[in-house]
Amino acid sequence: MMTEQELKEFHNKGLLAFEKQNYDYAVEIFSRIVSFQYDNLEARRYLHLSLRKKLEGSKPSITSPISKLFFTMQADGMLKKDNIPGSLETLEKIIASNPNDSEILKKIADIFYKKGMALHAITNLEEARLANPKDIDVLKKLGELYVKKEDYRNAKAIYESALKINPSDAEVLRSFKNLDALGTLKHEFGN
């Protein structure tokens, strides 16, 4: 097990590797940090950024549907046993071959959400949104999380984006109206 100081130094090495565009080394470092601290939000974010940068300009390796299914089932099994780190590490294997897999990013976000780690969930959903900006499910969940965090400005922007994709989505329309009503109440009562 690494001490907090060792993790910090390791993290700084990862940042330096990222800045120097040594993405292989950055991926190695941030992967190790995440394996020690699955909830290290910044290390996970830099891991995903490093993977994207590493694969930039090259054809993304598409994990075969069979291996993706295998890893997903393995991660689900670990999750049922409350092995959060193992489940996340398994999902990261899919992300390593395709950092823009919005389905897996949503799954990672969902794990964090269920564990009460809203900021982690939001960060991974934002990554999923960047990977697939037209994924209405990502936008709905992201809007919901922003409302729960009382970040109404971002929630409104997310719901507006969702309505541009599907102007008649009943769930988004209802959420948007509830958000407007909440904003009116806060404005009138000064909360």
Buried (B, 14 or more C-beta within 10 A) or exposed (E): EEEEEEBEEBBEBBBEBBEEEBBEBBBBBBBBBBBBBBBBBEBBBBBBBBBBBBBEEEEBEEBEEEEBEBBBEBBEEBBEEEBBBBBBBBBBBBBBBBBBBBBBBBBBBBBBBEBEBBEBBBBBBBBBBBBBEEBBBBBBBBBBBBBEBEBBEBBBBBBEBBBEEBEEBEBBBEBBEEBEEBBEEEEEEEE
